[in-house]
């Protein structure tokens, strides 16, 4: 008789119970609520954690809240890498979603899978951003060029200054223009 009681928890479960999201230990006894649980049952699931009880609902809510926090954290990491992605819907619109989905299903974290799936595109975007930043940096310093624009030579003459002098004296050489310009600047 004792061996039959010990075998009860190990019996095969029906298909409906096997597909249940709750572990088999949390399933209620089929014998009814009024009867005492079989030997070994109390080790598997305490009575206060049965589904439908307030404690079980609280535990489920806690798990869901933890899952949401983890998902939000992963999305923040992805957003730091790719600012265009702010939600799961944005992830689905990415061209690499199929590869990303396979990586997530294989067990990778969402952020690592996104970085791996989108590595090429993100690398190209970062290179283009760095190139544009360098161009912007050079353009930001153009206001420091000498008056008249363009690059000044060692003698301080720009193309525009030479053009102005040659407008009145077309036969002057650069050396003559430089000498006159120096004397003009000293007198002013």
Rosetta blueprint (number, residue, H / E / L):
1 X L
2 X H
3 X H
4 X H
5 X H
6 X H
7 X H
8 X H
9 X H
10 X H
11 X L
12 X L
13 X L
14 X L
15 X H
16 X H
17 X H
18 X H
19 X L
20 X L
21 X L
22 X L
23 X L
24 X H
25 X H
26 X H
27 X L
28 X L
29 X L
30 X L
31 X L
32 X L
33 X L
34 X L
35 X L
36 X L
37 X L
38 X L
39 X L
40 X L
41 X H
42 X H
43 X H
44 X H
45 X L
46 X L
47 X H
48 X H
49 X H
50 X L
51 X L
52 X L
53 X L
54 X H
55 X H
56 X H
57 X H
58 X H
59 X H
60 X H
61 X H
62 X H
63 X H
64 X H
65 X H
66 X H
67 X H
68 X H
69 X H
70 X H
71 X H
72 X H
73 X H
74 X H
75 X H
76 X H
77 X H
78 X H
79 X H
80 X H
81 X H
82 X L
83 X L
84 X L
85 X L
86 X L
87 X L
88 X H
89 X H
90 X H
91 X H
92 X H
93 X L
94 X L
95 X L
96 X L
97 X H
98 X H
99 X H
100 X H
101 X H
102 X H
103 X H
104 X H
105 X H
106 X L
107 X L
108 X L
109 X L
110 X H
111 X H
112 X H
113 X H
114 X H
115 X H
116 X H
117 X H
118 X L
119 X H
120 X H
121 X H
122 X H
123 X H
124 X H
125 X H
126 X H
127 X H
128 X H
129 X H
130 X H
131 X H
132 X H
133 X H
134 X H
135 X H
136 X H
137 X H
138 X H
139 X H
140 X H
141 X L
142 X H
143 X H
144 X H
145 X L
146 X L
147 X L
148 X L
149 X L
150 X L
151 X L
152 X L
153 X L
154 X L
155 X L
156 X L
157 X L
158 X L
159 X H
160 X H
161 X H
162 X H
163 X H
164 X H
165 X H
166 X H
167 X H
168 X H
169 X L
170 X L
171 X L
172 X L
173 X L
174 X H
175 X H
176 X H
177 X H
178 X H
179 X H
180 X H
181 X H
182 X H
183 X H
184 X H
185 X H
186 X H
187 X H
188 X L
